[in-house]
Amino acid sequence: MIKPKSKFKTFLNHPWTIGLGCVLFAIVVPIIFDIIKKLPFLTTLSNIFFAAYNIIGTFFTIKTPMYIVVIIIILVIIVEAIYFNHLIKKYVEKLTPKLPAEDFIQWNRDKFKKIIWTWKWIYNAQYNKYLIADLRPECNKCSFKMYNDNGYAIYICPNCGNIYGSDVFENPSDIRMVIEQRVEKGDYPKNDSK
């Protein structure tokens, strides 16, 4: 069992605590150093600030060729692009739902009565389950996927013209129910290659 973090450890690992701690450390250590060395108050800290000021001032007064400035700017842009690309990938990975590993999603084709039906499984994050989509019968003669656009209980294959009546077909909603119930019961062909 994973132990929960204590409030103190959570407080210490918080970014604000780390940031303020570093700033306080940078101020307190020079003050302590001044006290130990018996120097006037904030001497070391002011020396650090003046040194940083001089280094920055020297950098801006150097006569640098323009191509070096352009190269530095391009390198900074490239490093930032790589860093932001990394951040975006991490953010997308957090937002992308991890799909449940279900073995029935490999089952997308089966014979009901005398007709083969095909379908796709689409994960619905709102309901946290897989739903059946694009459920269609296939022609027994040419394996062409058929639609019922005529409103009658017959299917006509648009590829070969083969006609199927209600004696062969089930209603697609009935087929959907059969598939869903077989999944719930675990009564579907399983892929044993795992």
N, C-alpha and C positions, 0 to 999 in steps of 0.2 A: 504494500500500500504506500502511496506517495504521501509524504508528510507535507502539510501546508507550510508555507513560509511564515516565519514570525513577522509581526508588524515592524519590528526593529530592522530586520534584514530587508524587508520591502522598502522601508524608509531609506536605508543606506544605499540601496540599488536604484533609487529613483533618480532620473536625470537632473532634476533641480538640485537635489542634495549633492550630487557629484559635482555639478557646476559651481554651486556656491561654496562647497568645501574646497575646491581648487583655488577659487579667488581668495577665500579667507586664508588658506595656507600660504599663498603668494604674498599676502600682506603681513601675516603674523610672523613668519619665519625671518624676514628682514628686520622686523622690529626687535625680535628676540636676539638676533645677531648684533644689532646696535647696542642693546642693553649689555650683552656679554662683553663686547669690545669697548664699552664705555664711550661710544660715539654719540654725537647729537642725535636727537630723535628724528627718525625717517631719513637718515643720511643714506643708508644702503638702498632703500627704496627709490629715493630721488636719483641716485647714481644709475640704477637699473633703467629708470625712465629716460634719463639723459642719454645713456648709451643706445637705447632703442631708437630714440629720436635722431641721434647722429647717424646710425646705420641707415635708417630710412631716408634721411636727408642726403646722405652720400649716394645712395642708389639712384635718387632722382636727379642728381647733378652730374652724374657720369654721362659723357657723350656716347650714347649707344647707337650703333647703326640701326637704321629703320628695319632691315630684314630680321635682325635679332628680336626686336620688339614684336614683329609680326609672327615670328616662329613661336615666341613665348605665348602670345595670345592664342594661336592655333592649338598649341599643346594644352593650354588651360581649357579651351573649349572641348577638345577631344576627351580629356580626363573627366570633365563634367558630364559629357554625353554618356560616357561609359558608366559613370556612377549613377546617373539618373535612369539609364536603361536598366541597371541592376535593381534599383529601387522599384521601378515600375514592374519588373518581372516578379519581385517578391510580393508586391501589392496584388498583382493579378493572381498569383498562386494562392494568396490568402482568400481572395474573393471567389475563386473557382471551386465549386463544390466537388468534394471527393465522391465519386459515384460508388454506390455500394456494389461489391463484387458478387453479382448474381450469376449462377451458371445457366439459368434459363434464357438469357439473352442470346445465346447461341442457337436456340430453337426458334427459327423464323420461317419454317416451311413444314407443312404436314398435310395428310390426306384426311378429309372429312367426307363421309359418304363415298362418292366416286370421283370427287374433284380435289385437286391439290390447291391449297390456299397458301399465300405468302403474306408476310407482314414484317414490320420493323418495330423494334422496341425503342421508345424515346423516354429518357429520364425527365420527370417533371419534379423540379425542386420544390414547388409549392406543396405538393402532396407527398413528397419524399418517396416516390415509387416510380416504377417503369409503367408506361402506358403503351397500348397497341396502336400503331399508326399504319396507314397505307395498307389496310387489309383488303386483298384482292384475290379472286380465283384465277387459276391458270388453265388455259386450254389443254385438254388431254392429248390433242393431236399435235400441236406445234409449240406448246409451252409459252404461249403469248399471254401476258397479263391482261385480263378483261375487266371492263366496267359495265355497269348496268345503267345506261343512260335512257333507256326507253320507258322505264316506269313499270314494265311488266315483269312477270316472274320468269322471264327467259333471258339467257345471256347469249349473245352472238359474238363469236370471235372475229375481231376486225381484220385479223391476219389471214385466216384460212376459211372463214365463213361458217365454221362448225356451230351448230345451234344446241344449246343446253336448256332443258326445261326444268320445271319445279320438281320433277321426280328425282333429279340429280342434285339440285342445289338446296342448300340451307340459306336462311336469311343471314346476312353478314353480322347482324347484332347477336344472333344465336351462336354463330361461330366464335365471335368475340367472347361471349360468356363461357363457352366450352374451354377456350384457351385459358382464360383467367382462372377458371375453377381447376383445371389441370395443373396450373402453376401453383395455386394455393395448396393442392394436395401433393405436389411433388411428382405427379404422374405425367411426365413428359420425357422425351428422349434426352439422356444426359451425355455430355461429352466426357468419356472416360480417359481421354488422352492426358489428363493432368497428372 
